[in-house]
Amino acid sequence: MPRSAPDRGSTTGSRPWADGLAMTAGTALIGWQGARLGAWVVDDAAITFAYARSVDEGLGFVQQAGSPAVEGYSNPTWLALLVVGRALGLFDHRAVLGVPDLVLYPKMLGLACAFGILLAVACTARRIVRLSWAVTGLAGVLLASNLSFVAWMFAGLENPLYALLSTVLASVLACAAARGTLLGRLPVVGSGLLALAAALTRPDGAVLAAACPLLLAVTWRGADLGRRLRAAGLSVAVFLLPYGLFLAWRHSVFGRLVPNTAVAKAQGVPSAGEFATTTGELLTYAGWPAVLAATALFAVALTRGGALQRSLPAVLVPLGLTLCAFGALKRDWMGLYRFATPVWALGIMAMSLTLVAVAERLRGHRRAVLGLTVGCALILSGAGQREPEAEFRAKPTLPMCLIVQRDGVIFNEYADRLDLAHGSVLLPSLGGTLLTSDLKVYDLAGLTEPRIADALAADDIPGLQRYVFDELRPTFVHAVAVWARKTGMLAPRLTAEGYVPLYRTSEGGGDWVRADAVKHPERLKELRAWAARAVPRAYERKLTGCSGPLRPGMRAAGTAGPRNP
């Protein structure tokens, strides 16, 4: 069979301008899809925003001034990028055309990471195929068409950096494999450092430390065993030594070896059934026609020889590791598979490379049949994604701007109208509240409260309640839906602890104030009437309620200012 793809590991791809055009077009397409989500940023991202503010202002790793140091974030490298942005005046300073730079800056980082992912794809493709621009262009189109990838690239969380690091690691190993230099110091050390950066971006990123050793094992053909063992050991050492120092620093500062967020979420070892169910759900969302087509392409490529056969395992190994990490994580409450972003990047990278490489080896009707078959598989898989994607677009996961209005602004107004200048609030939705509240904030979800995290992990709800009511004694309590039921913060218990309602929900939760803190009980009736109007309006403004800089002291008018006398 004639071959068009290069078999040597040299740079023989298309012209650089064609690759550049494909990268730019793909990034623009991904950015356009992200722009369709508007100013949406998920509220959990704003927790890291608040920590970035504190670090930049010299307060340390605290959620707000006066709070103890708690690792209520799990993304140190992403936090570092936010701190740098704030120090440069690009983040948490102003609004641009009515959109806060708290929204714009992380979205621009996401766009830059999308370009970096396509750059890594292009660099790899130039080592393997003749039409490298086709690989990059196809990857851009497929990534842009996957709303799970797009949404979490622009949600304000660390997903784009994690996906970029995973893809660059795969690219480094794949290019080295194509050149026949996989045992060289540069790819071995580089893979260890990239795995280290990934582990500091998300805790599950540590699985990538196994990428280089595992690749060396699966590509071993009975020679150079000693060199391979030394290379694997070097890669692991490059990862483990600095990561061990980081863990020692974490324990000395925060008293834990894992982020407090991991304790609160009670992450444990999944059963085989849980792992299979979680992974199966992700593959079902991806679409079984596309999954089966990709698997068939990989099987063909791994038997045909040449640069693709040498390089493809370098992409499939990190893909398998990130897929296993996804399956091992506790089921996430957020929509559209938040933890799968690197799986999409690596999977689409592998499929695009393989499809173009195999197509270059075919002629005439065989190439047409291949294109038609894969195209139909992708269309069928895309059709299956429409319903969950439509649901997500209609109701994106917990917008930061909703929490700014619903919790930050509303509770500032409660404190004003009751003349409670130095109060506190306990609630489960933290990010937008930390950015805008005048009150001392306690986290009912435990992400920034170690005692609550321990109680949730142990399912010790009585202990959690004793800590809340006997030690914290928050001025205000806000608990709704699952968190009201899970923690027992419902009307009977709150009433028994001396709280009176300000705004009630159907499940017995809502907004409550401690009666003995209220200096003007006569204001409660009027305040309840105000809340009955203001709380529904906050939900109506869930994506438009952040029109300016977000600062402590925001009021219902949307601006920060002094308390009412």
RODO-2510 file (C-alpha; in nm, 4 decimals, decimal comma):
residues 565
     n   res          X          Y          Z
     1     m     0,0000     0,0000     0,0000
     2     p     0,1391     0,3449    -0,0894
     3     r     0,2377     0,5700     0,1941
     4     s     0,2140     0,9469     0,2073
     5     a     0,2835     0,9982     0,5745
     6     p     0,6454     1,0373     0,6777
     7     d     0,7990     0,7454     0,8590
     8     r     1,0937     0,9321     1,0051
     9     g     1,0763     1,1368     1,3201
    10     s     1,1770     1,4588     1,1492
    11     t     0,9734     1,7728     1,0977
    12     t     0,8052     1,7101     0,7640
    13     g     0,4632     1,8679     0,8199
    14     s     0,2896     2,1335     0,6140
    15     r     0,4022     2,4924     0,5919
    16     p     0,4162     2,6760     0,9266
    17     w     0,1698     2,9415     0,8072
    18     a    -0,0906     2,6710     0,7435
    19     d    -0,0466     2,5337     1,0942
    20     g    -0,0653     2,8852     1,2357
    21     l    -0,3855     2,9549     1,0452
    22     a    -0,5387     2,6284     1,1693
    23     m    -0,4421     2,7078     1,5298
    24     t    -0,5828     3,0595     1,5068
    25     a    -0,9061     2,9474     1,3445
    26     g    -0,9514     2,6642     1,5941
    27     t    -0,8891     2,8959     1,8895
    28     a    -1,1339     3,1509     1,7476
    29     l    -1,3977     2,8810     1,7072
    30     i    -1,3482     2,7580     2,0650
    31     g    -1,3584     3,1182     2,1890
    32     w    -1,6789     3,1891     1,9951
    33     q    -1,8451     2,8871     2,1500
    34     g    -1,7291     3,0017     2,4922
    35     a    -1,8632     3,3532     2,4277
    36     r    -2,2084     3,2041     2,3757
    37     l    -2,2110     3,1281     2,7488
    38     g    -2,1863     3,5009     2,8164
    39     a    -2,0442     3,6236     3,1458
    40     w    -2,1066     3,2924     3,3212
    41     v    -1,8373     3,1922     3,5684
    42     v    -1,9118     2,9124     3,8147
    43     d    -1,9250     3,0267     4,1762
    44     d    -1,6658     2,7757     4,2996
    45     a    -1,4082     2,9545     4,0842
    46     a    -1,4664     3,2725     4,2856
    47     i    -1,3351     3,0981     4,5976
    48     t    -0,9918     3,0925     4,4342
    49     f    -1,0521     3,4533     4,3203
    50     a    -1,0992     3,5521     4,6859
    51     y    -0,7782     3,3728     4,7869
    52     a    -0,5921     3,5503     4,5052
    53     r    -0,7154     3,8827     4,6417
    54     s    -0,5969     3,7955     4,9920
    55     v    -0,2541     3,6751     4,8769
    56     d    -0,1978     3,9828     4,6607
    57     e    -0,2985     4,2118     4,9472
    58     g    -0,0470     4,0424     5,1786
    59     l    -0,3056     3,8697     5,3970
    60     g    -0,1794     3,5198     5,3224
    61     f    -0,3746     3,2101     5,2259
    62     v    -0,7026     3,3178     5,3826
    63     q    -1,0490     3,3490     5,2357
    64     q    -1,0998     3,7000     5,3761
    65     a    -0,9258     3,9360     5,6168
    66     g    -0,9182     3,7993     5,9694
    67     s    -0,9829     3,4378     5,8713
    68     p    -0,7367     3,1584     5,9579
    69     a    -0,5133     3,0059     5,6918
    70     v    -0,7047     2,7198     5,5288
    71     e    -0,6363     2,5555     5,1928
    72     g    -0,9885     2,6114     5,0650
    73     y    -0,8669     2,5807     4,7073
    74     s    -0,7120     2,2847     4,5255
    75     n    -0,5343     2,4608     4,2378
    76     p    -0,2113     2,6348     4,3509
    77     t    -0,0760     2,6992     3,9997
    78     w    -0,4068     2,8488     3,8841
    79     l    -0,4122     3,0593     4,2010
    80     a    -0,0618     3,1799     4,1131
    81     l    -0,1768     3,2930     3,7674
    82     l    -0,4622     3,4873     3,9259
    83     v    -0,2272     3,6507     4,1773
    84     v     0,0065     3,7533     3,8945
    85     g    -0,2887     3,8957     3,7022
    86     r    -0,4014     4,0963     4,0019
    87     a    -0,0492     4,2260     4,0653
    88     l    -0,0326     4,3401     3,7003
    89     g    -0,3678     4,5175     3,7248
    90     l    -0,5436     4,2725     3,4918
    91     f    -0,7624     4,0989     3,7475
    92     d    -0,9957     4,2173     4,0248
    93     h    -0,9535     4,5880     3,9544
    94     r    -1,2194     4,7180     3,7150
    95     a    -1,4970     4,6428     3,4695
    96     v    -1,4567     4,6536     3,0924
    97     l    -1,7750     4,7421     2,9017
    98     g    -1,9770     4,6452     3,2063
    99     v    -1,8025     4,3088     3,2577
   100     p    -1,5739     4,2691     3,5614
   101     d    -1,2158     4,1686     3,4920
   102     l    -1,2831     3,8946     3,7485
   103     v    -1,4787     3,7388     3,4620
   104     l    -1,2682     3,8524     3,1671
   105     y    -0,9193     3,7613     3,2906
   106     p    -0,9812     3,3898     3,3648
   107     k    -1,1689     3,3599     3,0364
   108     m    -0,8699     3,5093     2,8536
   109     l    -0,6461     3,2580     3,0314
   110     g    -0,8807     2,9862     2,9095
   111     l    -0,8532     3,1147     2,5536
   112     a    -0,4727     3,1256     2,5775
   113     c    -0,4714     2,7667     2,7044
   114     a    -0,6949     2,6626     2,4133
   115     f    -0,4385     2,8096     2,1738
   116     g    -0,1621     2,6297     2,3640
   117     i    -0,3457     2,2980     2,3323
   118     l    -0,3767     2,3409     1,9561
   119     l    -0,0112     2,4473     1,9369
   120     a     0,0873     2,1235     2,1120
   121     v    -0,1298     1,9280     1,8676
   122     a     0,0321     2,1063     1,5717
   123     c     0,3857     2,0455     1,6982
   124     t     0,3094     1,6770     1,7404
   125     a     0,1363     1,6483     1,4032
   126     r     0,4357     1,7964     1,2207
   127     r     0,6421     1,5015     1,3445
   128     i     0,3954     1,2433     1,2199
   129     v     0,1889     1,3498     0,9162
   130     r     0,2284     1,5549     0,6016
   131     l    -0,0936     1,7579     0,6406
   132     s    -0,0354     1,8689     0,9976
   133     w    -0,2691     2,1660     0,9487
   134     a    -0,5539     1,9191     0,8910
   135     v    -0,4864     1,7544     1,2284
   136     t    -0,4847     2,0911     1,4059
   137     g    -0,7932     2,2150     1,2243
   138     l    -0,9866     1,8963     1,2930
   139     a    -0,8873     1,9071     1,6603
   140     g    -1,0074     2,2683     1,6842
   141     v    -1,3450     2,1845     1,5311
   142     l    -1,3972     1,8788     1,7521
   143     l    -1,2972     2,0622     2,0692
   144     a    -1,5256     2,3553     1,9846
   145     s    -1,8161     2,1194     1,9224
   146     n    -1,7804     1,9603     2,2687
   147     l    -1,9670     2,1833     2,5153
   148     s    -1,8228     1,9956     2,8133
   149     f    -1,4749     2,1006     2,7009
   150     v    -1,5762     2,4562     2,6076
   151     a    -1,7838     2,5277     2,9181
   152     w    -1,5179     2,4244     3,1670
   153     m    -1,2410     2,5968     2,9711
   154     f    -1,4228     2,9261     3,0367
   155     a    -1,5803     2,8633     3,3788
   156     g    -1,3048     3,0392     3,5757
   157     l    -1,1671     2,7169     3,7238
   158     e    -0,8293     2,5520     3,6627
   159     n    -0,9537     2,3180     3,3873
   160     p    -0,7836     2,4975     3,0955
   161     l    -0,4416     2,4887     3,2609
   162     y    -0,4815     2,1213     3,3525
   163     a    -0,5862     2,0344     2,9968
   164     l    -0,2942     2,2340     2,8541
   165     l    -0,0353     2,0671     3,0778
   166     s    -0,1746     1,7219     2,9953
   167     t    -0,1612     1,7919     2,6220
   168     v     0,1876     1,9414     2,6305
   169     l     0,3125     1,6393     2,8275
   170     a     0,1667     1,4081     2,5633
   171     s     0,3225     1,6206     2,2897
   172     v     0,6689     1,6129     2,4496
   173     l     0,6599     1,2352     2,4793
   174     a     0,5069     1,1820     2,1340
   175     c     0,7640     1,4005     1,9591
   176     a     1,0458     1,2266     2,1427
   177     a     0,9047     0,8871     2,0447
   178     a     0,8785     0,9961     1,6804
   179     r     1,2441     1,1074     1,6842
   180     g     1,3571     0,7951     1,8660
   181     t     1,4804     0,9991     2,1649
   182     l     1,2300     0,8846     2,4264
   183     l     1,5148     0,7899     2,6618
   184     g     1,6721     1,1329     2,6313
   185     r     1,7073     1,3581     2,9333
   186     l     1,4873     1,6368     2,7941
   187     p     1,1621     1,4381     2,7475
   188     v     1,2172     1,2407     3,0673
   189     v     1,2788     1,5477     3,2842
   190     g     1,0189     1,7513     3,0952
   191     s     0,7477     1,4924     3,1525
   192     g     0,8242     1,4842     3,5253
   193     l     0,8064     1,8631     3,5533
   194     l     0,4833     1,8813     3,3543
   195     a     0,3301     1,6128     3,5760
   196     l     0,4387     1,8154     3,8784
   197     a     0,2679     2,1262     3,7395
   198     a    -0,0451     1,9218     3,6662
   199     a    -0,0519     1,7839     4,0228
   200     l    -0,0288     2,1402     4,1551
   201     t    -0,3138     2,2404     3,9260
   202     r    -0,5524     1,9639     4,0305
   203     p    -0,4817     1,6902     4,2885
   204     d    -0,5771     1,4172     4,0393
   205     g    -0,3149     1,5575     3,8005
   206     a    -0,0619     1,3533     3,9986
   207     v    -0,1593     1,0489     3,7895
   208     l     0,0430     1,1980     3,5034
   209     a     0,3609     1,1241     3,6983
   210     a     0,3095     0,7679     3,5757
   211     a     0,2935     0,8721     3,2084
   212     c     0,6633     0,8472     3,1235
   213     p     0,7375     0,5275     3,3241
   214     l     0,4254     0,3575     3,1892
   215     l     0,5052     0,4599     2,8318
   216     l     0,8574     0,3250     2,8682
   217     a     0,7098    -0,0031     2,9932
   218     v     0,4481    -0,0498     2,7198
   219     t     0,6956     0,0330     2,4429
   220     w     0,9713    -0,1958     2,5733
   221     r     1,0712    -0,4581     2,3187
   222     g     1,3312    -0,6527     2,5135
   223     a     1,6253    -0,4124     2,4816
   224     d     1,7698    -0,1253     2,6846
   225     l     1,5971    -0,2364     3,0034
   226     g     1,8594    -0,0698     3,2218
   227     r     1,8346     0,2617     3,0373
   228     r     1,4568     0,2511     3,0541
   229     l     1,4582     0,1861     3,4274
   230     r     1,6991     0,4752     3,4835
   231     a     1,4879     0,7055     3,2655
   232     a     1,1688     0,6064     3,4473
   233     g     1,3390     0,6610     3,7829
   234     l     1,4613     1,0043     3,6785
   235     s     1,1143     1,1098     3,5636
   236     v     0,9578     0,9934     3,8903
   237     a     1,2311     1,1620     4,0964
   238     v     1,1860     1,4924     3,9123
   239     f     0,8198     1,4751     4,0115
   240     l     0,8434     1,3325     4,3625
   241     l     1,1191     1,5457     4,5154
   242     p     0,9579     1,8886     4,4649
   243     y     0,6096     1,7456     4,5203
   244     g     0,7250     1,6004     4,8502
   245     l     0,8596     1,9426     4,9510
   246     f     0,5256     2,0963     4,8571
   247     l     0,3399     1,8422     5,0713
   248     a     0,5702     1,9195     5,3636
   249     w     0,5005     2,2931     5,3180
   250     r     0,1266     2,2261     5,2950
   251     h     0,1300     2,0295     5,6188
   252     s     0,3335     2,2936     5,7997
   253     v     0,1014     2,5759     5,6906
   254     f    -0,2407     2,4099     5,6837
   255     g    -0,1970     2,0981     5,8973
   256     r    -0,3107     1,8590     5,6223
   257     l    -0,1452     1,6568     5,3459
   258     v    -0,4403     1,7118     5,1124
   259     p    -0,6432     2,0260     5,0385
   260     n    -0,9244     2,0926     5,2826
   261     t    -1,1584     2,0724     4,9823
   262     a    -1,0724     1,7041     4,9357
   263     v    -1,1610     1,6320     5,2987
   264     a    -1,4936     1,8145     5,2668
   265     k    -1,5849     1,6136     4,9569
   266     a    -1,4930     1,2868     5,1329
   267     q    -1,2997     1,1584     4,8341
   268     g    -1,2158     0,7915     4,8798
   269     v    -1,1217     0,4861     4,6770
   270     p    -1,4128     0,3956     4,4468
   271     s    -1,5465     0,0443     4,4059
   272     a    -1,5100    -0,1283     4,0710
   273     g    -1,8796    -0,0725     4,0077
   274     e    -1,8587     0,2995     4,0840
   275     f    -1,5528     0,3350     3,8599
   276     a    -1,7219     0,1534     3,5722
   277     t    -2,0420     0,3555     3,6090
   278     t    -1,8659     0,6925     3,6169
   279     t    -1,6386     0,6095     3,3235
   280     g    -1,9268     0,4588     3,1276
   281     e    -2,1347     0,7730     3,1707
   282     l    -1,8522     0,9838     3,0297
   283     l    -1,8053     0,7558     2,7287
   284     t    -2,1806     0,7577     2,6708
   285     y    -2,1759     1,1364     2,6629
   286     a    -1,8818     1,1250     2,4202
   287     g    -2,0920     0,8949     2,2034
   288     w    -2,0302     0,5249     2,1517
   289     p    -2,0139     0,5568     1,7705
   290     a    -1,7262     0,8037     1,8060
   291     v    -1,5602     0,5969     2,0795
   292     l    -1,5747     0,2789     1,8713
   293     a    -1,4527     0,4578     1,5571
   294     a    -1,1591     0,6054     1,7491
   295     t    -1,0744     0,2670     1,9019
   296     a    -1,0721     0,1049     1,5578
   297     l    -0,8458     0,3802     1,4220
   298     f    -0,6048     0,3386     1,7130
   299     a    -0,5906    -0,0381     1,6573
   300     v    -0,5103     0,0122     1,2884
   301     a    -0,2460     0,2757     1,3596
   302     l    -0,0689     0,0632     1,6186
   303     t    -0,0151    -0,2161     1,3655
   304     r     0,1058    -0,0125     1,0667
   305     g     0,4535     0,0948     1,1763
   306     g     0,6141     0,4336     1,1212
   307     a     0,6162     0,7504     1,3291
   308     l     0,2483     0,7221     1,4215
   309     q     0,2923     0,3762     1,5690
   310     r     0,5869     0,5014     1,7736
   311     s     0,4129     0,8214     1,8855
   312     l     0,0499     0,7268     1,9405
   313     p     0,1118     0,5399     2,2700
   314     a     0,2591     0,8627     2,4078
   315     v    -0,0849     1,0217     2,3695
   316     l    -0,2918     0,7182     2,4624
   317     v    -0,1072     0,6594     2,7922
   318     p    -0,1848     1,0080     2,9361
   319     l    -0,5361     0,9731     2,7939
   320     g    -0,5842     0,6461     2,9788
   321     l    -0,4426     0,7905     3,3004
   322     t    -0,6700     1,0963     3,2975
   323     l    -0,9695     0,8778     3,2118
   324     c    -0,8889     0,6535     3,5080
   325     a    -0,8514     0,9589     3,7310
   326     f    -1,1928     1,0804     3,6162
   327     g    -1,3486     0,7434     3,6970
   328     a    -1,1858     0,7367     4,0409
   329     l    -1,3100     1,0796     4,1476
   330     k    -1,6251     1,1088     4,3512
   331     r    -1,9264     1,1981     4,1366
   332     d    -1,9313     1,5735     4,0815
   333     w    -2,2510     1,7732     4,1343
   334     m    -2,1690     2,0198     3,8572
   335     g    -2,3028     1,9635     3,5074
   336     l    -2,1326     1,8362     3,1930
   337     y    -1,8443     1,6371     3,3419
   338     r    -1,6283     1,9089     3,4935
   339     f    -1,3318     1,6785     3,5606
   340     a    -1,3117     1,5464     3,2026
   341     t    -1,1457     1,8464     3,0331
   342     p    -0,8023     1,6798     2,9837
   343     v    -0,9752     1,3620     2,8635
   344     w    -1,1403     1,5588     2,5806
   345     a    -0,8160     1,7366     2,4864
   346     l    -0,6083     1,4182     2,4766
   347     g    -0,8791     1,2039     2,3169
   348     i    -0,9410     1,4506     2,0365
   349     m    -0,5662     1,4971     1,9888
   350     a    -0,5222     1,1194     1,9496
   351     m    -0,8218     1,0804     1,7175
   352     s    -0,7272     1,3752     1,4937
   353     l    -0,3682     1,2542     1,4575
   354     t    -0,4738     0,8998     1,3818
   355     l    -0,7526     0,9854     1,1373
   356     v    -0,5348     1,2119     0,9229
   357     a    -0,2382     0,9731     0,9355
   358     v    -0,4484     0,6738     0,8326
   359     a    -0,6245     0,8769     0,5621
   360     e    -0,2876     0,9791     0,4160
   361     r    -0,2038     0,6119     0,3683
   362     l    -0,5222     0,5440     0,1719
   363     r    -0,6223     0,6247    -0,1853
   364     g    -0,9440     0,6905    -0,3736
   365     h    -1,2616     0,5292    -0,2497
   366     r    -1,0946     0,3857     0,0616
   367     r    -1,0166     0,7342     0,1873
   368     a    -1,3741     0,8427     0,1068
   369     v    -1,5200     0,5438     0,2936
   370     l    -1,3011     0,6216     0,5947
   371     g    -1,4081     0,9855     0,5977
   372     l    -1,7754     0,8984     0,5565
   373     t    -1,7659     0,6353     0,8303
   374     v    -1,5918     0,8546     1,0862
   375     g    -1,8038     1,1537     0,9892
   376     c    -2,1261     0,9582     1,0475
   377     a    -1,9949     0,8333     1,3831
   378     l    -1,9159     1,1883     1,4931
   379     i    -2,2546     1,3211     1,3777
   380     l    -2,4420     1,0445     1,5596
   381     s    -2,2393     1,1067     1,8753
   382     g    -2,2940     1,4815     1,8522
   383     a    -2,6685     1,4309     1,8210
   384     g    -2,6686     1,2437     2,1505
   385     q    -2,5062     1,5409     2,3247
   386     r    -2,7694     1,7941     2,2219
   387     e    -3,0159     1,7403     2,5058
   388     p    -2,7699     1,7672     2,7996
   389     e    -2,5968     2,0590     2,6295
   390     a    -2,9270     2,2429     2,5772
   391     e    -3,0101     2,1907     2,9447
   392     f    -2,6720     2,3291     3,0474
   393     r    -2,7027     2,6366     2,8259
   394     a    -3,0473     2,7070     2,9696
   395     k    -2,9290     2,6617     3,3276
   396     p    -2,5480     2,6752     3,3661
   397     t    -2,4022     2,5530     3,6933
   398     l    -2,4355     2,7972     3,9863
   399     p    -2,3225     3,1328     3,8333
   400     m    -2,0940     3,3498     4,0441
   401     c    -2,3111     3,6523     3,9683
   402     l    -2,6130     3,4767     4,1174
   403     i    -2,4293     3,4235     4,4458
   404     v    -2,3055     3,7837     4,4395
   405     q    -2,6677     3,9003     4,4248
   406     r    -2,8396     3,6254     4,6234
   407     d    -2,5937     3,5954     4,9111
   408     g    -2,3395     3,8770     4,9040
   409     v    -2,5755     4,1673     4,8364
   410     i    -2,8827     4,0279     5,0160
   411     f    -2,6986     3,9583     5,3409
   412     n    -2,5205     4,2945     5,3279
   413     e    -2,8665     4,4511     5,3097
   414     y    -2,9957     4,2361     5,5943
   415     a    -2,7053     4,3528     5,8121
   416     d    -2,7642     4,7166     5,7142
   417     r    -3,1339     4,7120     5,7825
   418     l    -3,0884     4,5394     6,1177
   419     d    -2,7892     4,7551     6,2126
   420     l    -2,5594     4,4551     6,2587
   421     a    -2,2214     4,6033     6,1766
   422     h    -1,9985     4,3111     6,2740
   423     g    -2,2050     4,0029     6,2027
   424     s    -2,1299     3,6700     6,0405
   425     v    -2,3072     3,4398     5,7968
   426     l    -2,3025     3,0630     5,7490
   427     l    -2,3857     2,9438     5,3976
   428     p    -2,2890     2,6777     5,1414
   429     s    -2,2254     2,8945     4,8320
   430     l    -1,9075     3,0789     4,9007
   431     g    -1,7323     3,2426     4,6061
   432     g    -1,9441     3,5449     4,5204
   433     t    -2,0152     3,5953     4,8902
   434     l    -1,6454     3,6205     4,9802
   435     l    -1,5895     3,8782     4,7084
   436     t    -1,8728     4,1086     4,8167
   437     s    -1,9766     4,0440     5,1775
   438     d    -1,9130     4,2771     5,4707
   439     l    -1,9806     3,9867     5,7047
   440     k    -1,7474     3,7204     5,8386
   441     v    -1,8213     3,4182     5,6200
   442     y    -1,8402     3,0564     5,7392
   443     d    -1,8642     2,7755     5,4852
   444     l    -2,1455     2,5262     5,5482
   445     a    -2,0037     2,3049     5,2686
   446     g    -1,6750     2,2779     5,4591
   447     l    -1,4414     2,3788     5,1746
   448     t    -1,2816     2,6506     5,3899
   449     e    -1,3900     2,5225     5,7340
   450     p    -1,1721     2,2292     5,8539
   451     r    -1,4019     2,1349     6,1439
   452     i    -1,7054     2,1246     5,9164
   453     a    -1,5050     1,9341     5,6515
   454     d    -1,4105     1,6698     5,9096
   455     a    -1,7703     1,6392     6,0262
   456     l    -1,9023     1,6014     5,6716
   457     a    -1,6361     1,3434     5,5873
   458     a    -1,7324     1,1430     5,8959
   459     d    -2,1049     1,1983     5,8364
   460     d    -2,1158     1,3476     6,1860
   461     i    -2,4075     1,5882     6,1476
   462     p    -2,4706     1,6225     6,5233
   463     g    -2,1047     1,7213     6,5656
   464     l    -2,1342     1,9697     6,2817
   465     q    -2,4408     2,1261     6,4424
   466     r    -2,2740     2,1498     6,7849
   467     y    -1,9788     2,3279     6,6266
   468     v    -2,2046     2,5696     6,4383
   469     f    -2,4410     2,6571     6,7216
   470     d    -2,2091     2,6342     7,0227
   471     e    -1,8839     2,7753     6,8808
   472     l    -1,9397     2,9674     6,5568
   473     r    -2,2818     3,1083     6,6506
   474     p    -2,3282     3,2835     6,3134
   475     t    -2,5486     3,5913     6,3064
   476     f    -2,7147     3,4728     5,9863
   477     v    -2,7726     3,1248     5,8460
   478     h    -2,8542     3,0584     5,4823
   479     a    -2,9330     2,6967     5,3932
   480     v    -3,1478     2,5748     5,1072
   481     a    -3,2224     2,2557     4,9161
   482     v    -2,9702     1,9741     4,9575
   483     w    -2,7521     2,1603     5,2096
   484     a    -3,0436     2,2398     5,4381
   485     r    -3,1449     1,8731     5,4414
   486     k    -2,7905     1,7309     5,4558
   487     t    -2,6812     1,9412     5,7539
   488     g    -3,0174     1,9581     5,9308
   489     m    -3,0324     2,3373     5,8990
   490     l    -3,4113     2,3281     5,8775
   491     a    -3,6824     2,5289     6,0498
   492     p    -3,7279     2,3110     6,3615
   493     r    -3,3573     2,3029     6,4525
   494     l    -3,2964     2,6674     6,3637
   495     t    -3,5984     2,7764     6,5669
   496     a    -3,4829     2,5669     6,8628
   497     e    -3,1409     2,7377     6,8438
   498     g    -3,2992     3,0819     6,8653
   499     y    -3,3070     3,1844     6,4986
   500     v    -3,5981     3,3611     6,3332
   501     p    -3,6726     3,3534     5,9581
   502     l    -3,6161     3,6399     5,7167
   503     y    -3,6928     3,4473     5,3989
   504     r    -3,8221     3,0904     5,3926
   505     t    -3,8122     2,8233     5,1260
   506     s    -4,0507     2,5359     5,0708
   507     e    -3,8133     2,2721     5,2102
   508     g    -3,7831     2,4522     5,5460
   509     g    -3,4544     2,6304     5,4850
   510     g    -3,3910     2,9885     5,3778
   511     d    -3,2415     3,2963     5,5429
   512     w    -3,2422     3,3143     5,9224
   513     v    -3,1060     3,5576     6,1807
   514     r    -3,0151     3,4879     6,5416
   515     a    -3,2853     3,6543     6,7492
   516     d    -3,0573     3,7630     7,0338
   517     a    -2,8399     3,9571     6,7861
   518     v    -3,1306     4,1688     6,6599
   519     k    -3,1269     4,5051     6,8334
   520     h    -3,4379     4,6326     6,6547
   521     p    -3,7004     4,3544     6,6393
   522     e    -3,9555     4,6006     6,5081
   523     r    -3,7654     4,6078     6,1757
   524     l    -3,8133     4,2356     6,1069
   525     k    -4,1589     4,2622     5,9500
   526     e    -4,0490     4,5264     5,7019
   527     l    -3,7278     4,3333     5,6285
   528     r    -3,9226     4,0155     5,5516
   529     a    -4,1397     4,2077     5,3072
   530     w    -3,8269     4,3460     5,1406
   531     a    -3,6702     3,9988     5,1186
   532     a    -3,9855     3,8574     4,9571
   533     r    -3,9290     4,1026     4,6710
   534     a    -3,5487     4,1132     4,6601
   535     v    -3,4619     3,7417     4,6669
   536     p    -3,6643     3,6500     4,3548
   537     r    -3,5122     3,9518     4,1753
   538     a    -3,1645     3,8190     4,2593
   539     y    -3,2436     3,4956     4,0748
   540     e    -3,3671     3,6935     3,7757
   541     r    -3,0281     3,8716     3,7579
   542     k    -2,8229     3,5528     3,7924
   543     l    -2,6080     3,6220     3,4831
   544     t    -2,6301     4,0016     3,4738
   545     g    -2,5784     4,0961     3,8356
   546     c    -2,2033     4,1607     3,8060
   547     s    -2,1849     4,4815     3,6060
   548     g    -1,8918     4,6405     3,7874
   549     p    -1,5963     4,5607     4,0124
   550     l    -1,6853     4,3238     4,2957
   551     r    -1,5936     4,4555     4,6376
   552     p    -1,7011     4,3955     4,9971
   553     g    -1,9947     4,6225     5,0727
   554     m    -2,1983     4,5728     4,7551
   555     r    -2,5604     4,6714     4,8045
   556     a    -2,8824     4,6110     4,6144
   557     a    -2,7991     4,8965     4,3787
   558     g    -2,4885     4,7023     4,2739
   559     t    -2,2279     4,9386     4,4185
   560     a    -2,0077     4,9251     4,7250
   561     g    -2,0628     5,1809     4,9931
   562     p    -2,0802     5,2511     5,3659
   563     r    -2,3430     5,0961     5,5854
   564     n    -2,6600     5,2851     5,6577
   565     p    -2,6398     5,4704     5,9866
***
